[in-house]
Amino acid sequence: MKKILALLIVACMASTVFAEAEVKTVCHDKLDKAGKPITGKDGKTVQDCKKIKVHKKLEGDDAVPVKK
């Protein structure tokens, strides 16, 4: 009984801990050693893409006090 109760409490806590994040794809042109962009067979520049998470910034109500 105690194990079931503990498992339920852990499941509830785990579901509230995660913050929502938006997944965004960021692409940059690939460069060679000389710093020029690499072009593919079709003539377009080759890109290096990554998926990153973007979190919302939370704003506080109170201003941060200034140290004297």
Helices and strands as residue ranges (DSSP letters): H 2-17, E 21-29, E 47-55
